[in-house]
Structures are given as C-alpha cells and as structure tokens.
Amino acid sequence: MRLNPHILEIDARAWFKKIQRENPDVVTLDDVPDSYIAEIKKWDFDALWLMGVWQAGAVSGEIARENAGINESISRAVPNYSKEDIIGSPFAILDYAAADLFGGNEALLKFKKRLNDFGIILILDFVGNHLATEHPLTLSDPDIFVHPKTEPNDKDIFFQTKNGDWLAHGKDPHTPAWMDTVQLNLFNPRARDLIIQQILEVMDLCDGVRCDVTMVMLSKIFKETWNGYIEEVPPEKELWSEVIDRAREKNPFFVFIAEIYWGLEWEAQELGFDYTYDKIIYDRLLESTPGDVRGHLRAEHLYQIRSVRFVANHDEESPIIAFGPERSKAAATVVATLLGARLFTLDQLYGKKYHLPVQYVSADSGIDQEFLDFYNQLLATIDHPCFHDGQWELHETTAENVFAWSWTLPTTRKIVLVNYADQPTSFNLSVDKLPNTDAVTIHEEFTRSDFEVTIAQIKNEGLNFEMSPYEIKVLSIDSL
C-alpha cells in the first residue's frame, strides 16, 4: 500500500446480494465481474476491507430476528423489510472459512488474486475475542472459554451448553453481553494457541486483517471484565504481541488494523499494529470545537501516520445524518487529507442516509448522485502523490473555525482549507515555500478555477479568503 493509504469498507453480504441481483449468473465471489473491481480501482483505493465473509453462526440470526432493537432500527429505514433478510452478525464466527454464500475459500482466493492484479490488497475481519455460541469447541473443550465451575448468579452474561457447562458470552466492561457469542479465556494457554492458529490460517486467505474490539483483548481489560470468573494469572506477554510476532514470521508485510478505543491506541501501535482506529478525531469533529481537533492533530508524528481516519464505518450512523449533509462533506475532507490511513465505506460514497445493523442484508443499490459526485472529486484530489509522499504541516489562520494544512513535495504544494462552521467567514493565511517568480497561479481543485497573485503580495499580506458555511478549498501550487 501507499503511504497514507485509502481503504474501502464494503459489507460483503449486502454487496454480493446486489451483484447477484444485477447479474443472475453470479454464483460465487469468483464470478463477480471485473467491472465491480474496476470501480474500486477507479477510486484508487489501496485496500478493500470486505467485511463479513466468514461462516457465521446460525444462532446469531435467530437471536437477531427476535431482537427488538435490531428490528426497530431496520424498520425506521426500511418500513416494509422482511425478517428473512436478517441473517445474524458477521462477528459471531463459526469458522474462519469463506461462507458457502460466497463459494468457500477457493472462490475467495481467486477473488483475492483478481483484486491483487488490480493493485488492491484484501483486508478481512479477525475476531480473536470470541466465537459463535454453537462452536463445536464449546462442547469438546469448554475450558478454553470463560467457564465458571459453579452456576453463576448473573445469567445475563452466561449460557449453559447441552453438556451442562456454563460459558460466558463475549463482552466488554461497559456494555451488555453479545448474546450470540462465547468468550474465549484469553489467559488460557490453549485458547491463546487457538487464536494464533486461527490468524495463521486466515493469513493464507488475505493480505491483512481488521481486528475487532482489539482493546478488550488487552490483559488489563480482560482481567477487569472477567475478574472473579477466571483463575489464571495474566501471561507475561500480551496476546496481541504474540499473535503479531508469529504472523510476522510467516509474512512480514501482512497488515494489522486495530479497532480500538478508550485512549489505548498508542499501546496497540506499540504492540505491533500497523494502524489503529482514530475515533478521537471522529468524536471531536462531531461534538467538539475546531481548536480541540487541532490539538489532537499535534500528537506525535508516528501516532498520526498509523491512525485510521474516518467519518463512517459499519458501527457509526450515516455521516449525512450524524453531521448533516454539508458538514459531512467538510468532515470527510478533513479526515481524507490528514496523515494516516483514510477509511471510507461504499454506503458513504453512495450517499446512503440511513445506518442499518450488520445483521441486516439489503441489496438496495440507491445512489445519491450529489454525494457520489462529491466523493469522486475528493478521491481524485487526494490521489495525487502529494497527499501520500508529501510533508504534512498544520497551519494557523485568523479564523478559529477554519482548518488549514498543507502537503508539500519538492515541486508541488497542496493547501487544504475547510470552513468548519455554519456561517460565512473571512480570514488570512500566511504562506511560505513559494516559487522563485514574480507571480504564481493557484489552482483550486473543487471549482477547477485559477487565480493569480504576486509573490510580493503573498509575502506582505498573505492570502485573503472568504468562505461560505462548510466550504472546502484545495489549492494547488506548482513549480516551487
């Protein structure tokens, strides 16, 4: 992948259903026409995160179809939905093998090769914390799960197998249990060996993994969550460190992405993760001030380049709803022009205005052309080598609500300006690193317009701008 890569998340089950509706002859992933891969390449994505390809537990679907919250969430967006389209969570994994729906591992590998031939790497899910409740190991080896020896008092987080064993559902310390999963005992040596074996097998099928709920697998978090239910002491070495070390022995270029929160991002990076979620900037763009965002962007450089920036993923509300239509474009431009990996979803590019639970599979293919046009322009703009190989620099302006930063290569400079406010603003920007000429022509990427200004004027006065609410400008200066 390039530096500061672009990653596209696609809900595999919904996407494949849409493709099959449009192409009745498609039976497996290997049958997906090249045109669908070419569309991803047209946007110049470095990686495809195909979310939800593994064999999921059937119990998860049964639970989801009767879950009031899931049904209410779906009904708000799709009033006449069918419960047959609720098929359970892709994170209640029964087997790390491509589901029969996709044609199994053979079809997945052929699809991966075609992606790679287009210059796109394949990212898949890895859920080391838990498995589907009906996994065969719950009967054959219950001790690798959180397994109290006596009947627990809190039945909301435990279930009983047909062998009579009480096992815990997966959970974190702050939320109710995930009722379609069973919690591995991460301090148990056999459970740790299983997780390492699983990642080594997954590595044969993809180029990298997005690791679900990474933080709950850290020893201190696992101990906090299950204190009183486990007898083992924390191992000396963090499990993620063991997993990544073993994986690197097999393939040093395999990519590890951590879904992680609670201020534990740097800790995960030190354990070996290539990239970690940056939910902090998402939250600050949504709820805080531009000054707070700028404060976050002054973090250490290595942390920045290993962060995953986003305003959309399968856990979040549609950015159009969460931020509002125009502010969502401004927020997307912010995260797309920072250091680090830039994550987009297919629904985001298509301008979907609703967020559906991962348990629901819809083949809806509606596209909001306004948003698709915007993202086409944004993705084309940030494809320039400056936004990948250039030097990033944060700038100050005379307006508190304006974000300003630049990317510089030896002969090219891109300056990003975003008015992150619901009112017009006027401001001045100081600019250095100018061409050795009397005047310079500056090109604005989104309006495709040019304006000329003298070097003397820039040095004496800076550049003056008036921007409308949530307006975006990407200025290009060549021949430095």
KOLVEX-203261 format. One line per 2 residues: their letters; for each residue x, y, z of C-alpha. Coordinates in pm, 1 decimal. Example, Ala and Ser with C-alpha at 12.3 -4.5 7.8 and 13.67 -1.06 7.14 Angstrom:
# residues 2
AS) 1230.0,-450.0,780.0  1367.0,-106.0,714.0
END
This chain:
# residues 480
MR) 0.0,0.0,0.0  97.3,363.1,-44.4
LN) 186.5,582.2,249.0  -135.6,728.5,390.1
PH) -339.1,458.2,211.2  -705.0,461.1,114.0
IL) -923.6,174.9,243.5  -1276.6,96.5,126.4
EI) -1508.4,-98.2,357.9  -1780.0,-296.6,182.8
DA) -2044.4,-507.4,357.2  -1965.8,-832.6,173.6
RA) -2308.1,-990.9,214.5  -2508.7,-687.4,101.0
WF) -2266.9,-612.0,-185.6  -2273.2,-970.7,-309.6
KK) -2652.3,-980.3,-293.6  -2667.3,-660.9,-501.6
IQ) -2425.2,-806.6,-756.9  -2629.6,-1126.0,-783.7
RE) -2947.0,-926.1,-838.7  -2777.5,-732.5,-1118.3
NP) -2600.5,-1040.5,-1258.5  -2813.3,-1358.1,-1218.0
DV) -2526.7,-1579.8,-1339.3  -2304.4,-1485.0,-1042.2
VT) -2284.0,-1780.3,-803.1  -1953.9,-1728.0,-616.2
LD) -1711.8,-1444.6,-546.4  -1502.6,-1565.6,-836.6
DV) -1795.6,-1488.6,-1068.6  -1806.0,-1119.9,-970.2
PD) -1747.9,-926.5,-1295.0  -1423.4,-732.9,-1321.1
SY) -1626.2,-414.4,-1363.6  -1703.3,-412.0,-989.7
IA) -1334.7,-437.8,-903.9  -1255.1,-176.7,-1169.3
EI) -1494.2,64.5,-994.5  -1293.6,26.8,-672.5
KK) -972.3,79.7,-867.6  -1121.5,385.1,-1040.9
WD) -1143.1,545.7,-697.7  -776.3,449.3,-642.2
FD) -830.4,251.1,-324.4  -523.3,68.5,-196.4
AL) -720.6,-185.8,5.2  -1065.2,-342.6,12.5
WL) -1195.1,-438.1,355.2  -1456.9,-698.7,268.8
MG) -1647.0,-707.9,594.1  -1834.4,-1026.5,681.5
VW) -1708.0,-1311.9,462.2  -1664.3,-1579.3,731.2
QA) -1901.7,-1862.1,818.2  -2127.5,-1713.8,1087.3
GA) -2332.5,-1898.5,1346.7  -2697.5,-1970.8,1270.4
VS) -2796.0,-1893.5,1630.4  -2690.9,-1533.9,1573.9
GE) -2954.6,-1499.5,1303.1  -3221.9,-1648.5,1526.5
IA) -3135.7,-1403.0,1803.9  -3121.7,-1105.7,1567.5
RE) -3459.0,-1178.5,1412.2  -3621.6,-1156.9,1755.5
NA) -3417.0,-862.2,1885.7  -3644.4,-560.6,1933.4
GI) -3364.4,-306.9,1896.7  -3240.9,-452.8,1568.8
NE) -3592.9,-472.5,1424.6  -3673.7,-116.9,1532.2
SI) -3350.9,14.1,1376.0  -3427.8,-158.8,1045.5
SR) -3793.8,-51.8,1038.3  -3701.5,317.8,1065.7
AV) -3511.1,294.6,737.4  -3695.9,10.5,563.4
PN) -4060.0,4.1,685.1  -4154.8,-299.1,472.5
YS) -3845.2,-509.1,541.9  -3852.7,-887.9,554.5
KE) -3717.0,-1075.9,853.7  -3567.0,-1321.2,605.0
DI) -3307.8,-1051.7,534.0  -3185.8,-1063.0,895.9
IG) -2913.2,-1327.0,895.3  -2712.0,-1262.5,1207.0
SP) -2387.1,-1092.3,1295.9  -2075.3,-1148.2,1083.8
FA) -1876.7,-1122.5,1408.6  -2031.0,-1436.8,1561.8
IL) -1787.3,-1657.6,1373.8  -1837.8,-2031.6,1345.9
DY) -1540.0,-2094.1,1118.5  -1265.0,-1885.3,957.1
AA) -1365.2,-2011.3,614.1  -1547.8,-1813.1,349.8
AD) -1920.1,-1873.7,384.1  -2092.1,-2104.5,135.6
LF) -2279.2,-1796.2,14.1  -1951.0,-1676.9,-143.4
GG) -1835.8,-2014.3,-275.6  -1593.6,-2104.8,2.1
NE) -1219.9,-2047.2,27.4  -1140.8,-2142.9,-330.7
AL) -1363.1,-1866.9,-470.1  -1231.0,-1620.8,-211.2
LK) -869.8,-1688.1,-311.1  -949.2,-1641.6,-679.7
FK) -1123.8,-1313.8,-597.1  -822.4,-1204.1,-391.3
KR) -590.3,-1274.3,-683.1  -801.8,-1060.8,-914.4
LN) -802.1,-779.7,-658.5  -425.4,-804.1,-627.6
DF) -391.3,-797.2,-1007.4  -574.0,-462.8,-997.3
GI) -326.2,-340.6,-734.1  -568.6,-372.3,-441.2
IL) -497.0,-570.8,-125.6  -768.9,-765.6,57.7
IL) -846.9,-696.4,424.2  -1072.9,-937.7,616.2
DF) -1207.1,-949.2,971.6  -1038.2,-1118.1,1265.5
VG) -1231.9,-1158.3,1590.8  -990.6,-1306.2,1842.6
NH) -1203.2,-1229.8,2147.1  -1495.8,-1465.2,2088.5
LA) -1664.8,-1723.8,1867.1  -2024.8,-1815.6,1781.9
TE) -2213.1,-1974.7,2072.3  -2263.2,-2304.2,1883.2
HP) -1894.0,-2350.4,1801.4  -1800.8,-2720.7,1842.6
LT) -1525.5,-2632.3,2090.7  -1789.6,-2527.4,2344.9
LS) -1864.2,-2898.6,2381.4  -1523.7,-3056.3,2322.1
DP) -1302.7,-2809.3,2514.4  -1511.2,-2578.9,2737.0
DI) -1209.9,-2479.8,2948.4  -1071.8,-2255.1,2671.3
FV) -1372.1,-2027.7,2732.5  -1458.5,-1820.4,3039.1
HP) -1605.4,-2112.7,3226.7  -1711.2,-2074.1,3592.9
KT) -1703.7,-2404.1,3778.3  -2030.8,-2335.5,3958.4
EP) -2359.2,-2192.4,3838.5  -2312.7,-1813.4,3803.0
ND) -2550.7,-1563.5,3957.7  -2553.1,-1329.9,3656.5
KD) -2742.5,-1531.8,3396.3  -2745.8,-1231.3,3157.5
IF) -2384.9,-1288.9,3060.6  -2369.9,-1672.2,3071.4
FQ) -2538.9,-1960.2,2894.5  -2545.2,-2334.8,2952.9
TK) -2436.8,-2584.3,2688.5  -2612.4,-2913.3,2634.3
NG) -2323.9,-3072.6,2825.3  -2422.8,-2867.9,3129.4
DW) -2125.6,-2627.0,3123.3  -2179.0,-2258.7,3197.9
LA) -1990.4,-2039.2,2949.9  -1970.0,-1662.7,2920.8
HG) -2088.4,-1458.0,2628.6  -1839.6,-1216.8,2475.6
KD) -1849.7,-864.1,2621.1  -1650.7,-557.9,2717.8
PH) -1657.7,-395.5,3064.1  -1904.9,-123.0,2964.4
TP) -2179.0,-286.1,2757.5  -2423.9,-576.2,2781.7
AW) -2303.4,-916.1,2662.9  -2307.4,-1006.5,2294.3
MD) -2560.5,-1287.9,2324.9  -2466.6,-1470.0,2003.6
TV) -2102.3,-1517.2,2106.4  -1894.7,-1718.1,2352.8
QL) -1598.8,-1558.3,2531.5  -1256.1,-1716.8,2493.5
NL) -1042.1,-1725.6,2808.3  -750.9,-1520.0,2683.2
FN) -531.0,-1625.5,2978.0  -573.3,-1994.7,2893.4
PR) -268.3,-2128.7,2700.5  -480.0,-2349.3,2471.4
AR) -709.9,-2058.5,2387.4  -408.2,-1844.8,2301.4
DL) -266.9,-2120.8,2082.6  -605.7,-2146.0,1906.7
II) -609.6,-1772.1,1831.6  -255.3,-1788.0,1689.7
QQ) -351.5,-2089.9,1479.5  -656.5,-1903.6,1350.7
IL) -460.8,-1596.2,1244.3  -200.8,-1810.0,1065.4
EV) -479.6,-1981.0,871.0  -653.2,-1650.8,790.7
MD) -324.8,-1516.9,653.4  -346.9,-1768.9,369.1
LC) -669.9,-1605.7,250.2  -599.9,-1230.7,260.5
DG) -336.1,-958.3,282.7  -435.7,-810.4,616.6
VR) -693.5,-811.1,894.6  -910.3,-557.9,1070.8
CD) -913.9,-686.6,1429.1  -1248.3,-647.1,1603.7
VT) -1269.3,-497.8,1958.0  -891.1,-512.5,1994.3
MV) -891.6,-333.8,2329.4  -1094.8,-598.8,2514.6
ML) -816.3,-850.0,2446.1  -553.6,-645.7,2631.1
SK) -465.0,-823.2,2955.2  -568.8,-538.4,3186.3
IF) -907.6,-500.2,3014.4  -973.1,-874.5,3002.0
KE) -884.6,-906.8,3370.1  -1114.7,-616.2,3460.4
TW) -1402.0,-766.0,3261.7  -1377.6,-1120.3,3396.6
NG) -1232.7,-1073.8,3745.2  -1382.4,-1341.8,3969.8
YI) -1461.0,-1579.0,3683.3  -1109.1,-1678.7,3575.7
EE) -837.0,-1849.2,3778.1  -535.2,-1796.0,3552.6
VP) -295.0,-1506.3,3609.6  -215.3,-1272.1,3318.9
PE) 66.2,-1410.1,3099.9  388.0,-1211.0,3086.2
KE) 344.2,-1124.6,2719.3  41.2,-950.2,2572.6
LW) -160.9,-1181.3,2347.9  -158.2,-933.4,2057.4
SE) 218.7,-917.4,2074.2  234.9,-1297.0,2049.1
VI) -14.2,-1303.7,1761.8  159.7,-1033.4,1559.6
DR) 508.1,-1171.3,1622.9  403.8,-1514.0,1493.8
AR) 229.7,-1358.7,1194.9  536.0,-1150.7,1106.2
EK) 746.3,-1467.3,1098.7  513.7,-1601.1,831.4
NP) 464.6,-1278.7,634.3  637.7,-955.5,742.5
FF) 416.0,-749.1,510.7  80.9,-870.3,645.6
VF) -127.8,-570.5,760.9  -283.3,-545.5,1108.5
IA) -554.5,-284.2,1171.7  -696.7,-242.5,1522.4
EI) -1047.5,-134.7,1606.8  -955.8,21.6,1939.0
YW) -1090.5,293.6,2169.6  -1056.1,427.0,2527.0
GL) -720.9,601.2,2472.2  -542.4,270.1,2411.2
EW) -442.2,341.9,2050.2  -74.1,411.1,2117.3
EA) -48.5,97.2,2328.8  -180.8,-110.5,2037.1
QE) 64.0,54.4,1798.8  349.8,-38.3,2030.6
LG) 227.3,-399.9,2029.5  281.6,-408.6,1654.1
FD) -39.7,-289.6,1488.4  22.0,-109.2,1161.7
YT) -286.7,109.3,1203.1  -529.6,188.5,1484.3
YD) -875.4,347.8,1472.1  -879.1,721.4,1545.4
KI) -1223.6,756.4,1699.2  -1099.6,1062.6,1888.0
IY) -1096.6,1284.2,1581.2  -1437.2,1148.6,1473.9
DR) -1583.4,1244.3,1811.6  -1418.4,1586.3,1811.7
LL) -1538.5,1666.1,1460.0  -1887.8,1559.7,1564.2
ES) -1917.1,1713.8,1908.7  -1622.9,1940.0,1992.7
TP) -1450.7,2252.5,1856.8  -1204.1,2304.6,1571.4
GD) -949.9,2401.5,1835.5  -987.1,2060.7,2001.4
VR) -940.3,1892.9,1663.2  -622.2,2091.1,1600.7
GH) -498.3,1993.7,1945.1  -537.9,1626.1,1855.8
LR) -350.1,1681.1,1529.5  -44.2,1796.9,1722.6
AE) 8.6,1442.5,1853.1  334.9,1261.8,1782.4
HL) 405.7,1205.9,1410.7  439.4,826.1,1433.2
YQ) 99.7,804.7,1603.7  -54.9,1017.5,1329.9
IR) 69.5,813.0,1034.6  -51.6,489.9,1196.3
SV) -404.6,619.2,1266.3  -715.6,522.9,1067.6
RF) -922.8,835.7,998.3  -1293.7,806.7,916.9
VA) -1636.5,964.6,939.8  -1813.6,639.2,850.1
NH) -1786.9,268.7,925.1  -2039.3,-5.8,991.1
DE) -2071.1,89.4,1360.3  -2146.9,459.0,1308.9
ES) -2455.1,646.7,1199.1  -2457.9,764.3,837.8
PI) -2239.4,1077.5,825.0  -2522.1,1259.1,643.5
IA) -2742.3,1204.0,949.4  -2472.2,1233.4,1216.8
FG) -2307.7,1551.7,1084.6  -2569.7,1690.8,847.9
PE) -2529.9,1688.3,468.6  -2288.6,1979.1,420.3
RS) -2088.8,1933.2,740.0  -2042.9,1564.8,649.0
KA) -1859.2,1671.5,332.7  -1640.0,1910.7,530.7
AA) -1563.6,1642.2,792.2  -1485.7,1387.0,521.7
TV) -1241.2,1630.7,361.1  -1071.2,1685.0,695.3
VA) -1006.8,1315.3,761.6  -922.3,1242.8,396.5
TL) -640.8,1499.3,390.2  -464.7,1409.0,714.7
LG) -173.2,1179.0,783.9  -268.1,814.1,829.2
AR) -494.0,563.0,658.9  -818.8,705.9,519.6
LF) -1120.8,477.4,559.6  -1437.9,512.8,352.5
TL) -1744.4,291.6,317.3  -1931.0,215.2,-3.6
DQ) -2254.3,340.3,155.2  -2078.1,667.6,236.8
LY) -1968.6,716.6,-125.3  -2320.9,638.6,-244.3
GK) -2473.7,891.1,-4.2  -2683.3,647.0,197.3
KY) -2888.2,838.8,453.1  -2951.1,556.9,696.0
HL) -2745.2,318.6,904.2  -2854.0,-44.3,915.7
PV) -2742.6,-309.6,1166.3  -2476.9,-551.4,1037.6
QY) -2729.3,-831.7,1091.2  -2948.1,-697.7,810.1
VS) -2859.9,-770.7,447.9  -3021.7,-547.2,190.9
AD) -2947.9,-537.0,-180.3  -3058.2,-174.4,-206.8
SG) -2844.4,-2.8,-467.4  -2977.9,352.4,-448.8
ID) -2723.3,625.5,-514.0  -2739.8,994.9,-423.9
QE) -2562.6,1148.7,-722.2  -2472.9,1467.7,-534.7
FL) -2270.5,1276.2,-277.7  -2120.0,1037.8,-530.7
DF) -2002.3,1337.5,-736.5  -1851.5,1494.8,-425.4
YN) -1662.5,1179.3,-328.2  -1548.3,1124.5,-685.9
QL) -1390.4,1471.0,-671.7  -1245.8,1422.9,-322.9
LA) -1093.5,1083.2,-404.0  -948.1,1212.9,-730.7
TI) -795.2,1507.2,-545.3  -630.3,1306.0,-268.2
DH) -497.5,1050.7,-516.2  -221.4,1299.5,-601.3
PC) 124.2,1183.9,-479.4  146.9,1495.9,-264.3
FH) -116.5,1353.1,-27.2  83.1,1031.5,12.8
DG) 452.5,1110.7,-19.1  447.2,1478.8,74.3
QW) 529.9,1650.4,402.0  219.8,1743.2,603.2
EL) 211.3,2068.7,800.1  -60.8,2220.2,1018.8
HE) -125.5,2594.0,967.2  -298.4,2865.7,1165.1
TT) -533.6,3122.9,1014.1  -704.4,3431.2,1152.7
AE) -1033.4,3237.3,1180.6  -1084.6,2991.8,1465.9
NV) -1329.0,2776.0,1269.1  -1106.5,2726.7,964.1
FA) -889.0,2417.3,929.5  -572.6,2473.0,729.5
WS) -283.9,2242.8,644.0  -56.1,2169.2,353.6
WT) 116.1,1881.0,178.8  445.9,1957.9,7.8
LP) 666.1,1777.1,-243.3  978.4,1933.6,-396.9
TT) 782.4,2092.2,-684.6  417.9,2084.2,-569.6
RK) 217.0,2206.6,-276.6  -144.7,2136.1,-182.3
IV) -313.6,2363.1,72.8  -637.5,2238.3,231.8
LV) -884.3,2490.6,373.1  -1213.4,2391.4,537.4
NY) -1455.8,2637.3,691.9  -1592.5,2412.8,966.3
AD) -1877.3,2643.2,1064.5  -2239.2,2705.0,968.4
QP) -2169.2,3069.1,885.6  -1951.3,3253.9,633.6
TS) -1603.1,3355.1,737.1  -1319.9,3578.4,617.4
FN) -960.7,3507.8,708.6  -596.2,3549.7,620.7
LS) -346.2,3269.6,562.2  30.6,3316.5,567.6
VD) 207.9,3112.9,301.4  576.5,3027.4,269.7
KL) 771.6,2794.2,35.0  680.8,2993.2,-273.7
PN) 809.0,2972.0,-633.3  1105.5,3190.0,-725.7
TD) 895.0,3401.5,-963.1  719.7,3738.9,-961.4
AV) 372.8,3583.7,-956.3  210.6,3247.1,-908.6
TI) -103.3,3084.6,-1047.1  -300.5,2895.8,-784.5
HE) -546.0,2627.7,-894.2  -848.8,2537.0,-680.9
EF) -932.7,2168.0,-718.5  -1305.2,2160.5,-638.0
TR) -1415.3,2456.2,-850.6  -1143.3,2387.4,-1109.8
SD) -1066.7,2758.9,-1114.9  -738.6,2954.3,-1122.3
FE) -632.6,3285.1,-976.6  -302.0,3469.9,-999.8
VT) -132.2,3658.7,-719.3  207.6,3823.7,-692.3
IA) 472.1,3679.7,-466.8  523.2,4021.2,-313.3
QI) 156.6,4038.3,-216.9  167.3,3693.5,-55.7
KN) 480.2,3783.0,142.3  340.2,4118.5,254.9
EG) -25.9,4036.5,309.4  -69.5,3660.5,293.7
LN) -371.4,3518.6,113.1  -717.0,3651.2,196.3
FE) -1024.9,3431.9,162.2  -1399.1,3449.4,207.7
MS) -1563.6,3110.6,250.4  -1928.3,3012.0,281.3
PY) -2052.0,2769.6,550.6  -1867.4,2434.8,536.7
EI) -1693.1,2536.1,214.0  -1387.2,2337.2,106.3
KV) -1087.0,2459.6,-89.1  -786.8,2257.8,-202.5
LS) -527.3,2492.1,-352.1  -252.5,2362.8,-577.3
ID) 76.9,2548.4,-633.1  324.2,2402.7,-879.8
SL) 683.1,2483.3,-983.2  804.3,2553.5,-629.4
END
